[in-house]
Amino acid sequence: MHVKVYRCDPGAADPQERYDSYDLPMTLETKPTVMDVLDYISANHDGSLAYYKHSVCDHGICGRCGLLVNGKPALACTRTVVENDLTLEPLKKKKLVRDLVTV
């Protein structure tokens, strides 16, 4: 699975937008969620990735993990990955805190 993740820190002295790419050994047969993908990237590739992980929710209730998956709004905790190429971006009409975190 190939994943591109939007990265930006608006609070940095030089906030440059970029996309980081990751190749993951995950398969569609295991039916991972987007949150599973983000957790894998954070644990195995880049622990500095900012995304909203709420340990109590994971059922699409709070909505804080909203992001764009291949250009369409989704909740990372409930959206099952059904394609081998993902582009993950923050929601466009919200204020960007960092990477995929918006308020």
N, C-alpha and C positions, 0 to 999 in steps of 0.2 A: 504494500500500500504506500502510495506517495502522498505526502501532506505538505501543503504550503501554508504557513502561518504568518499573518500580518504582525509586525513588530513596530512599536513606536512608544517613546516615553515623552509626552508633551512637557513634563516638568524638568527635563534634562536641559543642560546648557545648550546643546545642539540636538534638538529632537528630529532625528532623521527617520523617515518612514522606510521600511524595507519588508521583504518577505523572506523568511527562513524556510528551507526545505528539509524534509526528513523522509527517509525511507524506512518503513516499519515492517516487522515480520508478521504483523497481524493479517488475518484473512477474513473475508466476508462470511465464511461459514461459521465463525464463532459469534457472529452478530454483535460486534462491539458497538457501543454508543460513542458519540463524539467525545463525551467526557472520558471514556476509557482511552481513547486516542490521546487526548490532552494529558491524562495522567501518565501514560506510557512515555510521552515525549518529556514531560517534567522529570520523571524518575530516571530515564535512561539516556536522555540527550541534552536537555537544557533546563536545569532547575530554576533559571531566572524567568522563565515564561510566566507571564501574569494572565491568569484566567480565574473566573469565579468558581470555586469549589466549595459547596456547602454540604458538610458531612451529614446533616440531618435530612435534607430534602431528597434529592435523587428521584423524585417522582413527578417533576414538572409543576410543582405547586408554587414555589416562590418566584420563579421566572428570572432570577438574577443571572443565570448562566446563559442568557440569550446572546446569540451571535449570528453571523451569516455563514451558512454552509453552502459553498458553491453559489453564492449570491442570493440565497433565500434564507429568510429568518427561521431560526430553530432554537430549541432549548438543548444545550449540550448533554444534559442528563437523560433526556428521553429520545433524542434523535438517533436511530439506528443507522449505522453506516451501510450504504447499499452500493457504493461505488469505490473503485480502487484509487481514484484521484480526488483529493479533497483540497479545497481552498477555504481556510477559516479566517474570517475577518470580524471586526467589531460591528455592532449595529450602527448604522449611519446617522440616525437622527438623535443620537444620545451623545452626551459629553464623554470623550475618551479620557480614561484615567491612565491606563497603560496597556499596551498589547491588545488583549481581548476584553479587558474590563471597562465597562461603561456605567454611567449613572444617569 
